[in-house]
């Protein structure tokens, strides 16, 4: 992001400040918002189908889904407010990016991390219940998730009083650290789940076919999330002074909720 604007000359008016490029700041953020909002729509459809097809599920599981949906709505609302503030309210004042970040952008990491934790805690609980020998894996995954959530909460708390956007973006290392932690938990739970399913084949063709489908789902969903986690970490390390990594963060949040609702 160009922090020092140049000038341009308009005939009869005199030199005016040249606006900084928004491509790798709000442009990247907006692309992530578009894709994330699309995935949010998929999540709404998944939630509707869940309550229609599984009315007999336990109350705690329904509450789990409602909590996730609420966090996703808060997350999307904060993203929309950030886009509106920078691209509509200040559409002719892009230099606002040189000042402190808007409150919605600073608050965004909290619901984003809580959504991911709610999702992954469900899978950790599943591993904890299926086999007593796998319980240490589930506990370790939960600890990694709590550390992940702590990084994002720290990002909000430390970044709240940062006077400029550049100083706020200097904290991108917290986002990359958090992504590394949650990626470790994801990979660990995916591998354990695949191992458990493969070692519980019954020899019955119908049952084994179902297990093959579950294994394929575990691999595909885990791989997709892992890819976006890697992109998030790499982008925050290579370009720490722009907002490209925020696009991957927003998409990741929605992918976590989509995989949870599918399961």
Backbone as CSV, one residue per row, in Angstrom:
resi,resn,N_x,N_y,N_z,CA_x,CA_y,CA_z,C_x,C_y,C_z
1,UNK,0.851,-1.185,0.000,0.000,0.000,0.000,0.884,1.231,0.000
2,UNK,0.597,2.168,-0.882,1.377,3.397,-0.928,0.963,4.295,0.222
3,UNK,1.883,4.545,1.132,1.543,5.329,2.318,1.688,6.820,2.086
4,UNK,2.549,7.237,1.138,2.755,8.649,0.883,2.181,8.996,-0.477
5,UNK,1.067,9.739,-0.560,0.455,10.050,-1.837,1.298,11.028,-2.631
6,UNK,1.272,10.856,-3.944,1.901,11.823,-4.833,0.850,12.856,-5.201
7,UNK,1.122,13.705,-6.173,0.143,14.719,-6.548,-0.180,14.623,-8.014
8,UNK,-1.340,15.139,-8.395,-1.713,15.230,-9.798,-2.246,16.627,-10.038
9,UNK,-2.081,17.107,-11.273,-2.470,18.475,-11.601,-3.743,18.457,-12.428
10,UNK,-4.756,19.143,-11.975,-6.009,19.277,-12.710,-6.071,20.700,-13.232
11,UNK,-6.250,20.834,-14.546,-6.214,22.148,-15.173,-7.118,23.155,-14.499
12,UNK,-6.547,24.301,-14.087,-7.317,25.372,-13.476,-7.603,25.167,-12.005
13,UNK,-7.259,23.990,-11.478,-7.567,23.710,-10.083,-6.300,23.661,-9.236
14,UNK,-5.212,23.200,-9.822,-3.963,23.084,-9.083,-3.724,21.649,-8.668
15,UNK,-2.605,21.391,-8.034,-2.271,20.017,-7.669,-3.200,19.459,-6.597
16,UNK,-3.630,18.223,-6.823,-4.459,17.508,-5.857,-3.719,16.243,-5.435
17,UNK,-3.949,15.769,-4.228,-3.261,14.555,-3.794,-3.707,13.347,-4.610
18,UNK,-2.753,12.535,-5.026,-3.052,11.298,-5.731,-3.432,10.231,-4.708
19,UNK,-4.578,9.614,-4.904,-5.057,8.618,-3.949,-4.177,7.375,-4.003
20,UNK,-3.939,6.740,-2.860,-3.163,5.499,-2.855,-3.949,4.375,-3.520
21,UNK,-3.242,3.415,-4.078,-3.889,2.265,-4.706,-4.612,1.428,-3.656
22,UNK,-5.800,0.970,-4.018,-6.592,0.150,-3.100,-6.559,-1.326,-3.472
23,UNK,-5.802,-1.682,-4.515,-5.828,-3.050,-5.023,-5.462,-4.087,-3.964
24,UNK,-4.375,-3.840,-3.237,-3.919,-4.836,-2.272,-4.369,-4.535,-0.846
25,UNK,-5.261,-3.575,-0.696,-5.823,-3.280,0.625,-7.320,-3.585,0.602
26,UNK,-8.143,-2.574,0.389,-9.581,-2.806,0.384,-10.031,-3.609,-0.830
27,UNK,-9.255,-3.573,-1.911,-9.589,-4.408,-3.069,-9.532,-5.882,-2.709
28,UNK,-8.437,-6.294,-2.072,-8.306,-7.687,-1.644,-9.365,-8.032,-0.595
29,UNK,-9.600,-7.112,0.330,-10.605,-7.327,1.372,-11.989,-7.524,0.752
30,UNK,-12.302,-6.717,-0.277,-13.611,-6.792,-0.920,-13.797,-8.115,-1.662
31,UNK,-12.754,-8.598,-2.334,-12.839,-9.892,-3.016,-13.124,-10.999,-2.000
32,UNK,-12.412,-10.967,-0.871,-12.685,-11.940,0.183,-14.104,-11.830,0.711
33,UNK,-14.613,-10.587,0.814,-15.987,-10.376,1.282,-16.996,-10.962,0.301
34,UNK,-16.758,-10.780,-1.008,-17.654,-11.340,-2.023,-17.733,-12.864,-1.894
35,UNK,-16.568,-13.515,-1.884,-16.534,-14.980,-1.838,-17.079,-15.490,-0.506
36,UNK,-16.697,-14.827,0.582,-17.176,-15.237,1.894,-18.681,-15.103,2.043
37,UNK,-19.247,-14.032,1.487,-20.696,-13.838,1.565,-21.428,-14.901,0.754
38,UNK,-20.842,-15.293,-0.377,-21.412,-16.387,-1.166,-21.436,-17.678,-0.347
39,UNK,-20.335,-17.966,0.336,-20.279,-19.156,1.184,-21.233,-19.037,2.370
40,UNK,-21.470,-17.807,2.841,-22.455,-17.590,3.906,-23.847,-17.987,3.427
41,UNK,-24.166,-17.660,2.174,-25.439,-18.075,1.602,-25.569,-19.588,1.550
42,UNK,-24.485,-20.265,1.194,-24.478,-21.731,1.221,-24.742,-22.226,2.641
43,UNK,-24.146,-21.545,3.615,-24.357,-21.914,5.013,-25.808,-21.753,5.451
44,UNK,-26.471,-20.695,4.984,-27.895,-20.513,5.289,-28.712,-21.689,4.756
45,UNK,-28.407,-22.085,3.521,-29.122,-23.208,2.916,-28.853,-24.499,3.690
46,UNK,-27.597,-24.706,4.077,-27.254,-25.900,4.854,-27.982,-25.915,6.192
47,UNK,-28.076,-24.756,6.835,-28.768,-24.672,8.125,-30.252,-24.985,7.970
48,UNK,-30.868,-24.440,6.925,-32.282,-24.708,6.659,-32.520,-26.201,6.449
49,UNK,-31.671,-26.826,5.633,-31.819,-28.259,5.361,-31.605,-29.081,6.632
50,UNK,-30.666,-28.655,7.455,-30.398,-29.404,8.690,-31.629,-29.423,9.593
51,UNK,-32.225,-28.251,9.832,-33.376,-28.195,10.735,-34.604,-28.860,10.125
52,UNK,-34.679,-28.903,8.800,-35.824,-29.546,8.157,-35.676,-31.064,8.125
53,UNK,-34.457,-31.558,7.911,-34.239,-32.989,7.737,-33.943,-33.721,9.044
54,UNK,-33.448,-32.985,10.053,-33.061,-33.652,11.305,-33.714,-32.985,12.521
55,UNK,-35.046,-32.944,12.538,-35.731,-32.293,13.673,-35.559,-33.045,14.984
56,UNK,-35.167,-34.310,14.906,-35.038,-35.108,16.117,-33.679,-35.036,16.782
57,UNK,-32.755,-34.263,16.232,-31.430,-34.136,16.845,-31.526,-33.508,18.233
58,UNK,-30.522,-33.771,19.039,-30.529,-33.272,20.416,-30.489,-31.748,20.452
59,UNK,-30.978,-31.204,21.556,-31.043,-29.748,21.703,-29.655,-29.118,21.700
60,UNK,-28.670,-29.821,22.298,-27.332,-29.228,22.371,-26.717,-29.104,20.986
61,UNK,-27.002,-30.086,20.093,-26.461,-30.023,18.739,-27.120,-28.890,17.950
62,UNK,-28.422,-28.710,18.147,-29.109,-27.598,17.489,-28.575,-26.261,18.001
63,UNK,-28.312,-26.198,19.308,-27.744,-24.975,19.878,-26.361,-24.704,19.297
64,UNK,-25.598,-25.767,19.060,-24.272,-25.639,18.456,-24.383,-24.974,17.090
65,UNK,-25.349,-25.447,16.298,-25.563,-24.888,14.958,-25.999,-23.426,15.046
66,UNK,-26.891,-23.119,15.979,-27.378,-21.740,16.132,-26.242,-20.806,16.547
67,UNK,-25.391,-21.256,17.474,-24.253,-20.427,17.893,-23.323,-20.136,16.721
68,UNK,-23.073,-21.162,15.917,-22.201,-20.973,14.758,-22.823,-19.994,13.773
69,UNK,-24.126,-20.152,13.508,-24.807,-19.250,12.585,-24.761,-17.814,13.096
70,UNK,-24.947,-17.618,14.395,-24.898,-16.275,14.969,-23.516,-15.653,14.789
71,UNK,-22.461,-16.414,15.075,-21.101,-15.899,14.918,-20.800,-15.554,13.466
72,UNK,-21.304,-16.366,12.560,-21.094,-16.093,11.137,-21.813,-14.811,10.714
73,UNK,-23.006,-14.596,11.256,-23.740,-13.370,10.939,-23.012,-12.142,11.476
74,UNK,-22.495,-12.238,12.698,-21.724,-11.125,13.271,-20.488,-10.863,12.428
75,UNK,-19.812,-11.926,12.039,-18.613,-11.802,11.214,-18.917,-11.101,9.892
76,UNK,-19.983,-11.540,9.224,-20.363,-10.943,7.943,-20.774,-9.488,8.115
77,UNK,-21.503,-9.183,9.192,-21.928,-7.802,9.435,-20.722,-6.882,9.625
78,UNK,-19.710,-7.346,10.349,-18.505,-6.536,10.555,-17.751,-6.319,9.245
79,UNK,-17.697,-7.350,8.423,-17.036,-7.216,7.116,-17.786,-6.215,6.245
80,UNK,-19.120,-6.304,6.238,-19.914,-5.375,5.437,-19.748,-3.939,5.928
81,UNK,-19.706,-3.755,7.237,-19.517,-2.403,7.773,-18.156,-1.849,7.377
82,UNK,-17.125,-2.691,7.441,-15.785,-2.249,7.046,-15.766,-1.821,5.586
83,UNK,-16.362,-2.641,4.718,-16.423,-2.299,3.287,-17.195,-1.002,3.075
84,UNK,-18.320,-0.855,3.762,-19.148,0.341,3.587,-18.404,1.583,4.062
85,UNK,-17.712,1.471,5.188,-16.998,2.626,5.742,-15.910,3.115,4.795
86,UNK,-15.117,2.192,4.277,-13.979,2.602,3.454,-14.350,2.876,1.997
87,UNK,-15.350,2.161,1.473,-15.642,2.248,0.044,-16.879,3.068,-0.293
88,UNK,-17.704,3.390,0.700,-18.903,4.202,0.447,-18.830,5.507,1.236
89,UNK,-18.795,5.402,2.553,-18.723,6.617,3.373,-17.506,7.459,3.019
90,UNK,-16.381,6.812,2.794,-15.140,7.524,2.469,-14.685,7.220,1.043
91,UNK,-15.652,7.098,0.130,-15.305,6.717,-1.240,-14.411,7.745,-1.915
92,UNK,-14.501,9.037,-1.530,-13.661,10.066,-2.137,-12.542,10.480,-1.188
93,UNK,-12.325,9.641,-0.183,-11.277,9.940,0.787,-10.475,8.676,1.096
94,UNK,-9.829,8.099,0.082,-9.072,6.863,0.314,-7.903,7.044,1.271
95,UNK,-7.515,8.311,1.515,-6.425,8.555,2.464,-6.820,8.174,3.884
96,UNK,-8.125,7.849,4.085,-8.557,7.401,5.406,-7.826,6.114,5.800
97,UNK,-7.334,5.382,4.780,-6.580,4.162,5.051,-5.259,4.438,5.762
98,UNK,-4.815,5.697,5.696,-3.572,6.050,6.375,-3.791,6.276,7.869
99,UNK,-5.056,6.458,8.262,-5.366,6.655,9.676,-5.568,5.329,10.388
100,UNK,-6.160,5.401,11.565,-6.414,4.178,12.319,-7.528,3.352,11.704
101,UNK,-7.488,2.028,11.839,-8.536,1.174,11.282,-9.875,1.403,11.966
102,UNK,-10.953,1.225,11.214,-12.293,1.391,11.756,-12.561,0.298,12.799
103,UNK,-13.461,0.572,13.732,-13.705,-0.347,14.852,-14.134,-1.737,14.389
104,UNK,-14.912,-1.807,13.312,-15.393,-3.112,12.850,-14.247,-3.988,12.353
105,UNK,-13.251,-3.380,11.725,-12.089,-4.138,11.260,-11.274,-4.650,12.443
106,UNK,-11.149,-3.827,13.479,-10.383,-4.240,14.656,-11.092,-5.345,15.437
107,UNK,-12.421,-5.341,15.393,-13.193,-6.334,16.139,-13.348,-7.649,15.375
108,UNK,-13.128,-7.614,14.082,-13.387,-8.755,13.200,-12.700,-10.057,13.618
109,UNK,-11.457,-10.044,14.106,-10.808,-11.319,14.452,-11.532,-12.138,15.520
110,UNK,-12.298,-11.490,16.400,-12.927,-12.221,17.507,-14.014,-13.185,17.020
111,UNK,-15.064,-12.722,16.304,-16.067,-13.681,15.837,-15.515,-14.668,14.820
112,UNK,-14.509,-14.236,14.039,-13.909,-15.148,13.064,-13.257,-16.336,13.767
113,UNK,-12.512,-16.057,14.825,-11.842,-17.141,15.555,-12.845,-18.006,16.310
114,UNK,-13.879,-17.391,16.868,-14.883,-18.163,17.601,-15.640,-19.107,16.676
115,UNK,-15.909,-18.674,15.447,-16.578,-19.545,14.476,-15.742,-20.783,14.191
116,UNK,-14.447,-20.575,13.970,-13.558,-21.705,13.685,-13.462,-22.647,14.881
117,UNK,-13.400,-22.086,16.084,-13.291,-22.916,17.286,-14.570,-23.717,17.515
118,UNK,-15.728,-23.092,17.321,-17.001,-23.805,17.468,-17.057,-24.986,16.507
119,UNK,-16.598,-24.758,15.283,-16.607,-25.809,14.267,-15.664,-26.943,14.625
120,UNK,-14.415,-26.608,14.903,-13.415,-27.637,15.142,-13.608,-28.346,16.476
121,UNK,-14.218,-27.669,17.437,-14.509,-28.323,18.715,-15.486,-29.480,18.518
122,UNK,-16.380,-29.348,17.545,-17.321,-30.426,17.235,-16.572,-31.670,16.772
123,UNK,-15.600,-31.486,15.876,-14.833,-32.627,15.375,-13.928,-33.203,16.464
124,UNK,-13.381,-32.334,17.315,-12.561,-32.820,18.428,-13.407,-33.665,19.381
125,UNK,-14.632,-33.218,19.629,-15.537,-33.978,20.493,-15.843,-35.346,19.874
126,UNK,-16.026,-35.369,18.560,-16.317,-36.636,17.883,-15.150,-37.613,18.063
127,UNK,-13.932,-37.127,17.895,-12.751,-37.983,18.073,-12.644,-38.445,19.524
128,UNK,-12.956,-37.545,20.448,-12.885,-37.869,21.879,-13.836,-39.008,22.238
129,UNK,-14.995,-39.059,21.582,-16.019,-40.037,21.934,-15.848,-41.384,21.243
130,UNK,-15.238,-41.411,20.050,-15.214,-42.656,19.279,-14.238,-43.679,19.846
131,UNK,-13.177,-43.216,20.507,-12.175,-44.164,20.997,-11.399,-43.531,22.157
132,UNK,-11.330,-44.246,23.261,-10.639,-43.705,24.436,-9.162,-43.436,24.143
133,UNK,-8.557,-44.255,23.285,-7.143,-44.088,22.972,-6.867,-42.806,22.193
134,UNK,-7.903,-42.253,21.564,-7.732,-41.043,20.758,-7.998,-39.768,21.555
135,UNK,-8.367,-39.909,22.810,-8.709,-38.726,23.604,-7.550,-37.740,23.767
136,UNK,-6.303,-38.198,23.947,-5.197,-37.226,24.012,-5.080,-36.370,22.753
137,UNK,-5.391,-36.960,21.599,-5.359,-36.201,20.344,-6.418,-35.110,20.366
138,UNK,-7.614,-35.459,20.831,-8.697,-34.478,20.908,-8.348,-33.349,21.872
139,UNK,-7.755,-33.696,23.008,-7.372,-32.674,23.995,-6.307,-31.750,23.421
140,UNK,-5.304,-32.314,22.738,-4.257,-31.497,22.127,-4.844,-30.574,21.064
141,UNK,-5.798,-31.098,20.284,-6.442,-30.272,19.258,-7.177,-29.095,19.893
142,UNK,-7.855,-29.343,21.005,-8.569,-28.264,21.697,-7.589,-27.215,22.210
143,UNK,-6.454,-27.648,22.747,-5.444,-26.698,23.230,-4.911,-25.834,22.086
144,UNK,-4.689,-26.447,20.928,-4.240,-25.681,19.761,-5.304,-24.677,19.330
145,UNK,-6.574,-25.092,19.422,-7.664,-24.186,19.052,-7.756,-23.003,20.005
146,UNK,-7.558,-23.264,21.282,-7.596,-22.174,22.261,-6.443,-21.198,22.027
147,UNK,-5.275,-21.730,21.686,-4.140,-20.858,21.369,-4.426,-20.044,20.113
148,UNK,-5.073,-20.676,19.133,-5.483,-19.983,17.903,-6.426,-18.830,18.227
149,UNK,-7.429,-19.115,19.044,-8.391,-18.083,19.427,-7.702,-16.966,20.208
150,UNK,-6.753,-17.339,21.070,-6.022,-16.341,21.839,-5.231,-15.390,20.967
151,UNK,-4.651,-15.910,19.874,-3.900,-15.046,18.948,-4.807,-13.996,18.323
152,UNK,-6.009,-14.396,17.937,-6.922,-13.449,17.298,-7.492,-12.449,18.301
153,UNK,-7.757,-12.903,19.513,-8.211,-11.966,20.545,-7.102,-10.962,20.852
154,UNK,-5.857,-11.445,20.900,-4.716,-10.550,21.119,-4.585,-9.549,19.979
155,UNK,-4.867,-9.992,18.753,-4.814,-9.090,17.601,-5.793,-7.935,17.769
156,UNK,-6.996,-8.249,18.254,-7.986,-7.198,18.497,-7.564,-6.290,19.651
157,UNK,-7.126,-6.881,20.752,-6.776,-6.085,21.940,-5.564,-5.195,21.693
158,UNK,-4.509,-5.762,21.107,-3.292,-4.983,20.861,-3.524,-3.950,19.765
159,UNK,-4.295,-4.350,18.753,-4.505,-3.450,17.622,-5.544,-2.372,17.847
160,UNK,-6.292,-2.459,18.959,-7.396,-1.524,19.169,-6.926,-0.072,19.238
161,UNK,-5.788,0.163,19.849,-5.297,1.535,20.027,-4.201,1.920,19.037
162,UNK,-4.007,1.111,18.006,-3.010,1.466,17.001,-3.494,2.688,16.220
163,UNK,-2.677,3.747,16.116,-3.129,5.000,15.500,-3.176,4.979,13.979
164,UNK,-2.517,4.013,13.337,-2.503,3.976,11.873,-2.782,2.562,11.381
165,UNK,-3.253,2.476,10.135,-3.493,1.176,9.526,-2.192,0.399,9.379
166,UNK,-1.110,1.099,9.039,0.183,0.430,8.863,0.615,-0.274,10.146
167,UNK,0.421,0.383,11.289,0.795,-0.227,12.567,-0.113,-1.409,12.899
168,UNK,-1.379,-1.299,12.521,-2.302,-2.415,12.742,-1.887,-3.622,11.907
169,UNK,-1.489,-3.376,10.644,-1.080,-4.463,9.764,0.251,-5.073,10.190
170,UNK,1.026,-4.341,10.973,2.268,-4.910,11.502,1.999,-6.108,12.410
171,UNK,0.757,-6.239,12.852,0.382,-7.352,13.727,-0.066,-8.577,12.938
172,UNK,0.136,-8.565,11.622,-0.306,-9.689,10.792,0.370,-10.998,11.193
173,UNK,1.530,-10.904,11.872,2.204,-12.129,12.322,1.331,-12.913,13.298
174,UNK,0.462,-12.211,14.032,-0.455,-12.918,14.927,-1.451,-13.755,14.131
175,UNK,-1.904,-13.204,12.995,-2.838,-13.945,12.143,-2.164,-15.171,11.539
176,UNK,-0.914,-15.019,11.087,-0.207,-16.159,10.499,0.091,-17.225,11.555
177,UNK,0.432,-16.792,12.771,0.656,-17.751,13.861,-0.621,-18.517,14.179
178,UNK,-1.737,-17.787,14.237,-3.026,-18.426,14.509,-3.376,-19.435,13.424
179,UNK,-3.132,-19.081,12.169,-3.430,-19.997,11.064,-2.580,-21.255,11.153
180,UNK,-1.317,-21.094,11.547,-0.464,-22.262,11.716,-0.968,-23.187,12.812
181,UNK,-1.462,-22.609,13.900,-1.979,-23.413,15.012,-3.231,-24.189,14.620
182,UNK,-4.174,-23.505,13.975,-5.417,-24.179,13.603,-5.175,-25.186,12.492
183,UNK,-4.190,-24.901,11.621,-3.858,-25.847,10.562,-3.288,-27.131,11.161
184,UNK,-2.462,-27.002,12.198,-1.924,-28.183,12.871,-3.048,-29.018,13.479
185,UNK,-4.011,-28.347,14.107,-5.153,-29.063,14.689,-5.980,-29.738,13.601
186,UNK,-6.212,-29.042,12.486,-6.988,-29.604,11.377,-6.338,-30.869,10.833
187,UNK,-5.041,-30.771,10.536,-4.325,-31.910,9.958,-4.327,-33.098,10.916
188,UNK,-4.103,-32.820,12.175,-4.060,-33.887,13.173,-5.405,-34.606,13.261
189,UNK,-6.495,-33.849,13.331,-7.813,-34.475,13.448,-8.212,-35.185,12.163
190,UNK,-7.852,-34.628,11.009,-8.178,-35.274,9.738,-7.464,-36.605,9.605
191,UNK,-6.167,-36.627,9.924,-5.387,-37.868,9.837,-5.934,-38.916,10.798
192,UNK,-6.236,-38.512,12.014,-6.764,-39.452,13.013,-8.118,-39.999,12.582
193,UNK,-8.973,-39.138,12.043,-10.294,-39.582,11.601,-10.178,-40.574,10.450
194,UNK,-9.293,-40.302,9.493,-9.089,-41.218,8.371,-8.558,-42.560,8.877
195,UNK,-7.590,-42.502,9.787,-7.028,-43.742,10.356,-8.115,-44.559,11.048
196,UNK,-8.950,-43.899,11.824,-10.006,-44.607,12.552,-10.989,-45.262,11.591
197,UNK,-11.387,-44.543,10.553,-12.350,-45.094,9.601,-11.763,-46.274,8.831
198,UNK,-10.505,-46.161,8.443,-9.862,-47.238,7.679,-9.700,-48.500,8.526
199,UNK,-9.494,-48.351,9.810,-9.288,-49.507,10.675,-10.587,-50.039,11.261
200,UNK,-11.713,-49.527,10.787,-13.004,-50.019,11.262,-13.852,-50.560,10.119
201,UNK,-13.178,-51.037,9.092,-13.897,-51.699,8.003,-14.459,-53.026,8.512
202,UNK,-15.652,-53.355,8.025,-16.348,-54.552,8.506,-16.264,-55.721,7.543
203,UNK,-15.865,-55.466,6.306,-15.881,-56.509,5.296,-17.193,-56.567,4.545
204,UNK,-18.204,-55.857,5.047,-19.498,-55.764,4.366,-19.402,-54.660,3.322
205,UNK,-19.719,-54.982,2.085,-19.523,-54.044,0.973,-20.241,-52.728,1.200
206,UNK,-21.482,-52.786,1.646,-22.261,-51.563,1.828,-21.642,-50.675,2.907
207,UNK,-21.247,-51.289,4.013,-20.643,-50.514,5.104,-19.304,-49.932,4.689
208,UNK,-18.487,-50.748,4.017,-17.172,-50.272,3.581,-17.292,-49.154,2.559
209,UNK,-18.327,-49.207,1.712,-18.535,-48.130,0.739,-18.866,-46.825,1.453
210,UNK,-19.665,-46.921,2.506,-19.989,-45.728,3.292,-18.732,-45.165,3.951
211,UNK,-17.886,-46.047,4.475,-16.635,-45.597,5.082,-15.732,-44.934,4.049
212,UNK,-15.727,-45.469,2.823,-14.930,-44.856,1.756,-15.410,-43.438,1.466
213,UNK,-16.732,-43.254,1.474,-17.293,-41.917,1.250,-16.878,-40.974,2.373
214,UNK,-16.942,-41.456,3.612,-16.555,-40.622,4.753,-15.071,-40.265,4.698
215,UNK,-14.241,-41.218,4.292,-12.807,-40.950,4.165,-12.561,-39.914,3.080
216,UNK,-13.240,-40.073,1.940,-13.093,-39.114,0.847,-13.518,-37.725,1.290
217,UNK,-14.610,-37.644,2.051,-15.059,-36.341,2.557,-14.024,-35.733,3.496
218,UNK,-13.498,-36.557,4.401,-12.503,-36.053,5.359,-11.275,-35.522,4.643
219,UNK,-10.831,-36.248,3.609,-9.652,-35.819,2.857,-9.930,-34.534,2.096
220,UNK,-11.065,-34.486,1.378,-11.360,-33.333,0.521,-11.595,-32.066,1.333
221,UNK,-12.390,-32.157,2.401,-12.674,-30.966,3.206,-11.435,-30.500,3.958
222,UNK,-10.686,-31.457,4.514,-9.466,-31.089,5.225,-8.428,-30.493,4.300
223,UNK,-8.327,-31.036,3.072,-7.351,-30.529,2.112,-7.692,-29.112,1.688
224,UNK,-8.977,-28.846,1.434,-9.391,-27.510,1.006,-9.076,-26.470,2.080
225,UNK,-9.412,-26.781,3.317,-9.136,-25.853,4.413,-7.635,-25.673,4.603
226,UNK,-6.890,-26.763,4.463,-5.434,-26.693,4.605,-4.829,-25.785,3.536
227,UNK,-5.330,-25.879,2.302,-4.823,-25.045,1.211,-5.021,-23.569,1.532
228,UNK,-6.211,-23.203,1.995,-6.477,-21.796,2.305,-5.706,-21.341,3.542
229,UNK,-5.465,-22.246,4.477,-4.630,-21.881,5.621,-3.204,-21.582,5.182
230,UNK,-2.688,-22.403,4.266,-1.335,-22.168,3.744,-1.279,-20.842,2.998
231,UNK,-2.289,-20.568,2.172,-2.333,-19.300,1.441,-2.384,-18.118,2.408
232,UNK,-3.132,-18.288,3.483,-3.231,-17.226,4.483,-1.881,-16.959,5.142
233,UNK,-1.200,-18.025,5.553,0.103,-17.870,6.206,1.120,-17.264,5.250
234,UNK,1.176,-17.792,4.029,2.157,-17.311,3.052,1.925,-15.846,2.712
235,UNK,0.659,-15.468,2.485,0.367,-14.079,2.116,0.684,-13.110,3.251
236,UNK,0.425,-13.524,4.496,0.723,-12.627,5.621,2.223,-12.496,5.858
237,UNK,2.993,-13.528,5.484,4.446,-13.457,5.634,5.103,-12.695,4.488
238,UNK,4.594,-12.902,3.266,5.193,-12.244,2.102,4.782,-10.783,1.984
239,UNK,3.528,-10.489,2.319,3.015,-9.117,2.167,2.384,-8.660,3.478
240,UNK,3.173,-8.470,4.516,2.611,-8.104,5.823,2.042,-6.693,5.879
241,UNK,2.380,-5.841,4.877,1.924,-4.449,4.931,0.684,-4.202,4.083
242,UNK,0.030,-5.277,3.608,-1.231,-5.085,2.895,-2.302,-6.002,3.493
243,UNK,-3.456,-6.096,2.817,-4.591,-6.811,3.402,-4.988,-8.047,2.605
244,UNK,-4.059,-8.586,1.827,-4.373,-9.777,1.043,-4.726,-10.948,1.963
245,UNK,-3.998,-11.072,3.065,-4.253,-12.198,3.977,-5.650,-12.143,4.586
246,UNK,-6.235,-10.948,4.705,-7.571,-10.846,5.296,-8.627,-11.514,4.420
247,UNK,-8.398,-11.505,3.094,-9.339,-12.172,2.194,-9.388,-13.667,2.487
248,UNK,-8.223,-14.277,2.668,-8.177,-15.706,2.969,-8.762,-15.998,4.352
249,UNK,-8.559,-15.097,5.299,-9.136,-15.276,6.641,-10.658,-15.344,6.581
250,UNK,-11.254,-14.430,5.825,-12.714,-14.381,5.751,-13.266,-15.620,5.054
251,UNK,-12.614,-16.040,3.961,-13.051,-17.241,3.247,-12.912,-18.474,4.141
252,UNK,-11.803,-18.552,4.875,-11.576,-19.688,5.764,-12.669,-19.825,6.813
253,UNK,-13.079,-18.700,7.373,-14.129,-18.727,8.392,-15.388,-19.389,7.854
254,UNK,-15.754,-19.043,6.633,-16.955,-19.615,6.033,-16.768,-21.085,5.673
255,UNK,-15.566,-21.450,5.218,-15.309,-22.853,4.883,-15.423,-23.741,6.119
256,UNK,-14.958,-23.241,7.248,-15.080,-24.013,8.488,-16.549,-24.291,8.809
257,UNK,-17.384,-23.273,8.714,-18.803,-23.467,9.032,-19.478,-24.370,8.008
258,UNK,-19.102,-24.253,6.732,-19.686,-25.113,5.695,-19.354,-26.579,5.937
259,UNK,-18.099,-26.878,6.279,-17.715,-28.271,6.527,-18.415,-28.824,7.768
260,UNK,-18.605,-27.985,8.768,-19.323,-28.419,9.972,-20.768,-28.766,9.640
261,UNK,-21.440,-27.909,8.877,-22.849,-28.125,8.562,-23.042,-29.314,7.623
262,UNK,-22.063,-29.602,6.785,-22.139,-30.776,5.919,-22.085,-32.055,6.747
263,UNK,-21.256,-32.033,7.787,-21.058,-33.246,8.593,-22.252,-33.539,9.502
